[in-house]
Amino acid sequence: MIERAGYVTMQLMTTILLVDDDKMITGPLAARLREAGYQVFVTYDGRSGLQAALDQQPDIVVLDVMMPEMDGWEVCKALREQSSVPILMLTARGDEIDRVLGLELGADDYLTKPFSTRELLARLRAMLRRVELDRIVAPTPTELAVGSVRLDLKTRLAYLNGRPLTLRYKEFEILSLLLSRAGHVVTRAELFDLVWGTDWLGDTRTLDVHIRWLREKIEANPSDPLYIQTVRGVGYRFTEPHESKT
């Protein structure tokens, strides 16, 4: 079952799908999002949420973890296989393993309950701004290649030694930024600003997790990386393996 919270549908109105079985949360939250100018669809179990996401094509999905039918992690994984819609996960637990699992499955951000509506709105706006930038800014050039790593920016496909790589959305963004400045240091602040947005309010360790995932996919020995080098206290640098590390 899908509930629609909002005024008369406008063609350009931003749509948010809220998937949470707790009506004590969805009711007030949907009303607040409506007041902020969003069109809101609400579902109360994971299976309905997944179907609504595929049918309604919302601009963003706010997804609770603990739900009947399918939990949020299952929904996130299934949705990410078919859509690149931004996903903000809600979790009642603050354990790092829960946050990391959500990111591994393709979530873009997370909030731990209880949270303030103001913080949720700030995160949603930041995520939507990044989506809008992706829509209006054409990538230049259309391909990036350094050593054995190649990215096709039009198709968002990645290759290592000619073999396809499976990269999450944020992994591709980080790698394309590092490749575009190969040989130069990209600071942590720049990575957060350009990949997560200047309004990022999450855990800064998120960047380190994504760098680790990238190294596991492109480095022969992730613990002794040749491509993605850490410049301590500053950021990261992408170099060809034959270059000496400093």
Secondary structure, DSSP 8 states (H G I E B T S, - for coil): --EEESSS--TT--EEEEE-S-HHHHHHHHHHHHHTT-EEEEESSHHHHHHHHHHH--SEEEEESS-SSS-HHHHHHHHHTT----EEEEES---HHHHHHHHHTT-SEEEESS--HHHHHHHHHHHHHHHHHHHHS--SSSEEEETTEEEETTTTEEEETTEEE---HHHHHHHHHHHHTTTSEEEHHHHIIIII-TT--S-THHHHHHHHHHHHHH-SSTTS-SSEEEETTTEEEE--TTS---
